[in-house]
């Protein structure tokens, strides 16, 4: 897989248990809702996490590990890589 910004090869780093929970929820939500990605509130309600800051931290971790992409300053723009 290639980075959309610099065209370098991206290697996916394995996920922790909690990252896998968030990633699987995002994947299932997108599949069930015609490609619409979940909001942080949707992720919070559908997982074990009780705060948006935890969700935001896991989203950032998933993005840095090469599993998802999120557009800055836009809502519901999570894309699975």
N, C-alpha and C positions, 0 to 999 in steps of 0.2 A: 504494500500500500504506500502511496506517495503523499507527502505533505502538500496540502493545497496552496500553501504560501511560498515555500522554498523549493518544492519538487524533490526533496530528499526522501529517502526511504524511511518509513516509520516502523519501528518494532513495537509491538504491543507488550507491555510489561504485565505480568500476572496480577490478578486482583486479589484483594483481601476478602474475607467473608462479607463484611459490611458493604464494600464496594460492589461485590457481586449481587447483593440484595438490591441495591439501587439500580445497577445496570439492568438486571432482569426485570425489575418493575418498569423501567423506562421502555425497554424492548416490548414487553407485553402491552403496555399502554399505547404505544405507537401502533402496534398491530391491531389492537381493538378499536382504535379511534381514527381510522382512515388516514394515518400518517401524521396526525396532530401530536406534538410532543407534550408531555405533562408540565404543569407549573410546579414550582417548589411546594406549594400547598398540596397538590395532588400527590406528589412523591411522599411528603410528610404523612398524609392521611393513609397512604397505601403501604407504608413500611413501618418499621419499628422506631423510627426517629421522631422526636417530639419537638424539634425546633428547626426553623428555616436555616439557621447558621450551620447546623450539622449537615443538612441536605446540600447547602452551598459548598461546604468543604468537600463532600464526596463528589459532587459534580466537577469541581476544580481538579480533584485527584484523578477522576476518570479521564478528563480532558488531557491532563499532563501525561498520563500513561498511554494515550493514543487510542482510547476506546470510544470516545464521543467527541463531537465538535459543537461548540456553542458560539453563536454570534454575539458580540459585545453589545450591550445596551438594548437588546431586543428580547421580547418575551417569547417563550415557547419555541425556541430555535434549536433545541437539542437534536443532533443528527448522529446516528450510529455509524461508526466507521468499520 
